[in-house]
Amino acid sequence: MTSATGPPGTPATQPAWKVGGATVLCFVALLYLVEIVDQLSG
């Protein structure tokens, strides 16, 4: 039996824009964390 939710054998990979967006957001968040730690440490 095949499910009606999608074609069989479809890989569960994320779209490229989601992967790129997550990468950019993580990088920016890391930069903000470094800046906060730098300001707190003097």
C-alpha positions as CSV (number, residue, x, y, z in Angstrom):
1,M,0.0,0.0,0.0
2,T,1.2,3.5,-0.8
3,S,0.4,6.5,1.3
4,A,-1.4,9.5,-0.3
5,T,0.9,12.0,1.5
6,G,3.6,12.0,-1.1
7,P,5.5,10.0,-3.7
8,P,7.1,6.8,-2.3
9,G,10.9,7.0,-1.9
10,T,11.0,10.8,-1.3
11,P,14.1,11.6,0.8
12,A,13.4,13.6,4.0
13,T,15.8,16.4,3.1
14,Q,15.2,20.0,3.9
15,P,14.8,22.6,1.1
16,A,18.0,24.5,0.3
17,W,16.6,27.9,1.5
18,K,15.7,26.4,4.9
19,V,19.3,25.0,5.3
20,G,20.8,28.3,4.2
21,G,18.5,30.4,6.4
22,A,19.3,28.3,9.4
23,T,23.0,28.5,8.8
24,V,22.8,32.3,8.5
25,L,20.7,32.7,11.6
26,C,23.0,30.5,13.6
27,F,26.0,32.4,12.4
28,V,24.4,35.8,13.4
29,A,23.3,34.4,16.7
30,L,26.9,33.2,17.4
31,L,28.2,36.7,16.6
32,Y,25.8,38.3,18.9
33,L,26.8,35.8,21.7
34,V,30.4,36.6,21.2
35,E,29.7,40.4,21.3
36,I,27.7,40.0,24.6
37,V,30.4,37.9,26.2
38,D,33.0,40.4,25.1
39,Q,31.1,43.3,26.6
40,L,30.4,41.5,29.8
41,S,34.0,40.5,30.3
42,G,35.2,44.1,29.8
